[in-house]
Amino acid sequence: MTFASDIKKECTLLEVHHEHAKAELAALIRMNGLLNIQRQRLILDVQSENAAIARRIYTLIKDQFSNEGELIVRRKMKLKKNNVYIVRFRQGVLDLLNELEIWDQGEIQTDVSSKLLLDEQKKRSYLRGAFLAGGSVNTPTANSYHLEIYSNYEDHSDSLCKMMNDFSLNAKITKRRRGYIVYIKEAEKIADFLAVIGATRGMLAFEDIRIVRDMRNSVNRLVNCENANLNKVIDASQKQVEAIKLIQSTKGLQVLPEKLRQIAEFRLENPDLSLKELGHQVPGGPISKSGVNHRLRKIIQIAEQIQNE
């Protein structure tokens, strides 16, 4: 199972209050519902590729509205193994849709009701239903953090985005193909979203993996930084030693002023020391790091002059 599947499974096991269950159902039906007319009767089909979500839709409607539905299982495509689970309701469809504020005056309402937007617990439940219906989230071990909810309607996506941002989740909207997605990119905000919809276990798993991953990345950055600094020290030391050896083999180190000769001889004896270590350990020291660097630069300049003669 994917990480997103684990989150959805956890959400389908949550017990919710009567009114909050209606908010979750409203999202599930608004996003995954389809109305048909068969033999002059209005039929509501709510479909999902997730069996647990289909069972939850069936159970919530039965518990909240006493509507008996039927569960139909179909193969999605010949080349795919996924099943599509359809929860079908033949009785009291309009009453159900009216109660959930999806149907009003003969039209489907694609936007979320203003009353629901004023109730924090209902917003949590609605967001949970929306995630079950059209949500996905990357595993925290992936290269990037990403959570999204897909919806066909722009006004509905605006409402989802507003609800998320009422919980300070920094959600944003973008158009995709025939619909819209509301998405979150920040790891901390994704964890907060999972907490908002009640997926506490998933949130803790997400945070555990994320913290370990971020710590590993921090360690790698520190090691890379240390390696880069070490390479700089080695390269600089090699250039200094080559300059000193050039002077030594051509004119001899005795041509250098005493302070430069002293640091030159000590650098030849200690090619692996950093400038700071050279300054602390050089005979006649200590010398500041900038002082050591200044003297070695002078030596390199003298070597370059000899080379150009």
C-alpha positions as CSV (number, residue, x, y, z in Angstrom):
1,M,0.0,0.0,0.0
2,T,1.1,3.6,-0.7
3,F,1.4,6.2,2.0
4,A,-1.7,8.0,0.7
5,S,-3.6,4.7,0.9
6,D,-2.6,4.2,4.5
7,I,-3.8,7.7,5.3
8,K,-7.1,7.1,3.6
9,K,-7.6,3.8,5.4
10,E,-7.0,5.5,8.7
11,C,-9.6,8.1,7.8
12,T,-12.2,5.5,6.9
13,L,-11.9,4.0,10.4
14,L,-12.7,7.3,12.3
15,E,-15.9,7.7,14.1
16,V,-17.6,11.0,13.6
17,H,-20.5,13.0,15.0
18,H,-23.8,13.0,13.1
19,E,-23.5,16.5,11.7
20,H,-19.8,16.1,11.0
21,A,-20.5,12.9,9.1
22,K,-22.9,14.8,6.8
23,A,-20.1,17.2,6.0
24,E,-17.8,14.4,5.1
25,L,-20.5,12.8,3.0
26,A,-21.2,16.1,1.2
27,A,-17.6,16.2,0.0
28,L,-17.6,12.5,-1.0
29,I,-20.8,12.8,-3.0
30,R,-20.1,16.2,-4.5
31,M,-16.7,15.0,-5.8
32,N,-17.4,11.4,-6.7
33,G,-21.2,11.3,-7.2
34,L,-23.0,10.9,-10.4
35,L,-26.8,11.2,-11.0
36,N,-28.6,9.0,-13.6
37,I,-32.2,8.4,-14.5
38,Q,-33.3,4.8,-14.9
39,R,-37.0,4.0,-15.6
40,Q,-38.0,7.5,-14.7
41,R,-36.2,7.2,-11.3
42,L,-33.3,9.3,-10.1
43,I,-30.3,7.1,-9.3
44,L,-27.2,8.3,-7.3
45,D,-23.9,6.5,-7.9
46,V,-20.9,7.3,-5.8
47,Q,-17.8,5.5,-6.9
48,S,-14.3,4.9,-5.7
49,E,-11.3,2.7,-6.5
50,N,-10.8,2.2,-2.8
51,A,-13.0,-0.5,-1.2
52,A,-12.7,1.0,2.3
53,I,-13.9,4.4,1.1
54,A,-16.9,2.7,-0.7
55,R,-17.8,0.9,2.5
56,R,-17.6,4.1,4.4
57,I,-19.9,5.9,2.0
58,Y,-22.4,3.0,2.2
59,T,-22.2,2.9,6.0
60,L,-22.4,6.7,6.6
61,I,-25.5,7.1,4.4
62,K,-27.2,4.1,5.9
63,D,-26.5,5.4,9.5
64,Q,-27.3,9.0,8.8
65,F,-30.2,8.7,6.4
66,S,-31.4,5.1,6.7
67,N,-31.0,4.7,3.0
68,E,-30.2,1.2,1.9
69,G,-27.8,1.2,-1.0
70,E,-26.2,-1.5,-3.0
71,L,-22.5,-2.1,-3.7
72,I,-21.4,-2.8,-7.2
73,V,-17.9,-3.9,-8.2
74,R,-16.7,-3.4,-11.7
75,R,-13.4,-3.9,-13.5
76,K,-12.0,-0.5,-14.5
77,M,-10.3,-1.5,-17.7
78,K,-9.2,-4.7,-19.4
79,L,-5.6,-3.8,-19.0
80,K,-5.8,-2.7,-15.4
81,K,-6.4,-4.8,-12.3
82,N,-8.1,-2.0,-10.3
83,N,-11.7,-2.5,-9.4
84,V,-14.2,0.4,-9.3
85,Y,-16.6,0.2,-6.4
86,I,-20.0,1.9,-6.9
87,V,-22.4,2.6,-4.1
88,R,-25.8,3.0,-5.7
89,F,-28.9,4.6,-4.1
90,R,-32.3,4.4,-5.6
91,Q,-34.5,5.7,-2.8
92,G,-34.7,9.2,-1.3
93,V,-31.9,10.6,-3.5
94,L,-33.2,14.2,-3.7
95,D,-33.9,14.3,0.0
96,L,-30.3,13.1,0.6
97,L,-28.8,15.7,-1.7
98,N,-31.0,18.5,-0.3
99,E,-30.0,17.6,3.3
100,L,-26.3,17.7,2.2
101,E,-26.8,21.0,0.4
102,I,-25.7,19.6,-2.9
103,W,-29.1,20.0,-4.6
104,D,-31.1,23.2,-4.5
105,Q,-34.0,24.4,-6.6
106,G,-33.4,21.8,-9.3
107,E,-29.7,22.4,-9.7
108,I,-26.5,20.8,-8.4
109,Q,-24.6,23.1,-6.1
110,T,-20.8,22.8,-6.8
111,D,-19.8,25.2,-4.1
112,V,-19.7,24.6,-0.3
113,S,-22.4,26.1,1.8
114,S,-21.6,29.3,3.8
115,K,-23.0,27.7,6.9
116,L,-20.4,24.8,6.7
117,L,-17.6,27.3,6.3
118,L,-18.4,28.8,9.7
119,D,-18.1,25.5,11.6
120,E,-14.6,24.4,12.4
121,Q,-15.4,20.7,13.0
122,K,-17.5,20.5,9.9
123,K,-14.7,22.0,7.9
124,R,-12.4,19.3,9.3
125,S,-14.8,16.6,8.2
126,Y,-15.4,18.1,4.8
127,L,-11.7,18.3,4.2
128,R,-11.4,14.6,5.2
129,G,-14.1,13.7,2.8
130,A,-12.5,15.7,0.0
131,F,-9.2,14.0,0.6
132,L,-10.8,10.6,0.5
133,A,-12.6,11.5,-2.7
134,G,-9.8,13.2,-4.7
135,G,-6.7,13.6,-2.5
136,S,-3.1,12.2,-2.7
137,V,0.1,12.8,-0.8
138,N,3.6,11.9,-1.5
139,T,5.5,9.5,0.8
140,P,7.8,11.6,3.0
141,T,10.7,9.6,1.6
142,A,10.1,11.1,-1.9
143,N,12.3,13.8,-3.4
144,S,9.6,16.5,-2.7
145,Y,6.8,17.0,-0.3
146,H,3.4,17.4,-2.0
147,L,-0.3,17.0,-1.0
148,E,-3.1,17.8,-3.3
149,I,-6.9,17.5,-3.7
150,Y,-8.4,17.4,-7.2
151,S,-11.8,18.9,-8.0
152,N,-13.7,19.5,-11.2
153,Y,-15.1,22.9,-10.2
154,E,-13.2,26.1,-9.7
155,D,-15.6,27.5,-7.0
156,H,-15.4,24.2,-5.1
157,S,-11.6,24.3,-5.2
158,D,-11.7,27.9,-4.0
159,S,-13.8,26.8,-1.0
160,L,-11.3,23.9,-0.3
161,C,-8.4,26.3,-0.4
162,K,-10.2,28.7,1.9
163,M,-10.9,25.9,4.4
164,M,-7.3,24.8,4.4
165,N,-6.0,28.3,4.9
166,D,-8.5,28.8,7.8
167,F,-6.2,26.3,9.5
168,S,-3.1,28.2,8.3
169,L,-2.0,25.5,5.8
170,N,-0.7,27.9,3.1
171,A,-2.7,26.0,0.4
172,K,-2.7,27.2,-3.2
173,I,-4.7,26.4,-6.4
174,T,-3.6,25.6,-9.9
175,K,-5.5,24.5,-13.0
176,R,-4.9,21.0,-14.2
177,R,-6.5,19.5,-17.4
178,R,-10.2,19.6,-16.9
179,G,-10.2,20.5,-13.3
180,Y,-8.3,22.2,-10.5
181,I,-6.0,21.1,-7.7
182,V,-5.5,22.6,-4.3
183,Y,-2.1,21.7,-3.1
184,I,0.4,22.1,-0.2
185,K,4.2,21.9,-0.6
186,E,5.6,22.5,2.9
187,A,6.3,19.4,5.0
188,E,5.1,21.0,8.2
189,K,1.8,22.1,6.6
190,I,1.2,18.7,5.2
191,A,1.6,17.2,8.7
192,D,-0.8,19.8,10.0
193,F,-3.3,18.9,7.3
194,L,-3.2,15.2,8.3
195,A,-3.8,16.3,11.9
196,V,-6.8,18.5,10.8
197,I,-8.5,15.6,9.0
198,G,-7.9,13.3,12.0
199,A,-5.2,11.1,10.5
200,T,-3.1,11.3,13.7
201,R,-1.2,8.0,13.2
202,G,-0.4,9.0,9.6
203,M,0.8,12.4,10.7
204,L,3.1,10.9,13.3
205,A,4.5,8.5,10.7
206,F,5.0,11.3,8.3
207,E,6.8,13.4,10.9
208,D,9.0,10.5,12.0
209,I,10.2,9.8,8.4
210,R,10.5,13.5,7.6
211,I,12.6,14.3,10.7
212,V,15.0,11.4,10.0
213,R,15.2,12.4,6.4
214,D,15.9,16.1,7.2
215,M,18.5,15.1,9.8
216,R,20.2,12.9,7.3
217,N,20.2,15.7,4.8
218,S,21.6,18.1,7.4
219,V,24.4,15.7,8.2
220,N,25.2,15.3,4.5
221,R,25.3,19.0,4.0
222,L,27.7,19.4,6.9
223,V,29.9,16.6,5.6
224,N,29.9,18.1,2.1
225,C,30.8,21.5,3.6
226,E,33.6,19.9,5.6
227,N,34.9,18.1,2.6
228,A,34.8,21.3,0.5
229,N,36.7,23.2,3.2
230,L,39.3,20.4,3.5
231,N,39.8,20.4,-0.3
232,K,40.4,24.1,-0.2
233,V,43.0,23.7,2.6
234,I,44.7,20.9,0.6
235,D,44.7,22.9,-2.6
236,A,46.0,26.0,-0.9
237,S,48.7,24.1,1.0
238,Q,49.9,22.3,-2.2
239,K,50.2,25.7,-4.0
240,Q,52.2,27.1,-1.1
241,V,54.5,24.1,-0.9
242,E,55.2,24.2,-4.6
243,A,56.0,27.9,-4.4
244,I,58.4,27.3,-1.4
245,K,60.1,24.4,-3.2
246,L,60.6,26.6,-6.3
247,I,62.3,29.3,-4.3
248,Q,64.4,26.6,-2.4
249,S,65.6,24.9,-5.7
250,T,66.4,28.2,-7.5
251,K,67.7,30.8,-5.1
252,G,67.4,29.1,-1.7
253,L,65.2,30.0,1.2
254,Q,67.9,32.2,2.6
255,V,66.9,34.9,0.2
256,L,63.6,35.3,2.0
257,P,63.2,37.7,4.9
258,E,63.4,36.0,8.3
259,K,59.6,36.0,9.0
260,L,58.9,34.6,5.5
261,R,61.7,32.0,5.7
262,Q,60.4,30.8,9.1
263,I,56.9,30.2,7.9
264,A,58.2,28.7,4.6
265,E,60.3,26.1,6.5
266,F,57.5,25.3,8.9
267,R,55.0,24.9,6.0
268,L,57.4,22.4,4.3
269,E,57.5,20.4,7.5
270,N,53.7,20.5,8.0
271,P,51.9,20.5,4.7
272,D,48.6,19.2,6.2
273,L,48.1,22.0,8.8
274,S,45.5,24.7,8.4
275,L,46.5,28.3,8.5
276,K,45.2,28.6,12.0
277,E,47.1,25.6,13.1
278,L,50.3,26.9,11.4
279,G,49.9,30.2,13.3
280,H,49.5,28.5,16.7
281,Q,52.4,26.1,16.2
282,V,55.1,28.0,14.2
283,P,58.3,28.7,16.2
284,G,58.3,32.3,17.4
285,G,54.4,32.4,17.3
286,P,51.6,32.5,17.8
287,I,50.7,34.3,14.6
288,S,47.1,35.2,13.6
289,K,45.5,33.3,10.7
290,S,45.5,36.5,8.6
291,G,49.1,37.0,9.4
292,V,50.1,33.5,8.3
293,N,48.0,34.0,5.1
294,H,49.7,37.3,4.4
295,R,53.2,35.8,4.7
296,L,52.4,32.8,2.5
297,R,50.8,35.1,-0.2
298,K,54.1,37.0,-0.2
299,I,56.0,33.8,-0.7
300,I,53.8,32.8,-3.7
301,Q,54.3,36.3,-5.2
302,I,58.1,35.9,-4.9
303,A,57.9,32.4,-6.5
304,E,55.9,33.8,-9.4
305,Q,58.5,36.6,-9.9
306,I,61.3,34.0,-10.0
307,Q,59.3,31.9,-12.5
308,N,58.8,34.9,-14.8
309,E,62.5,35.9,-14.8
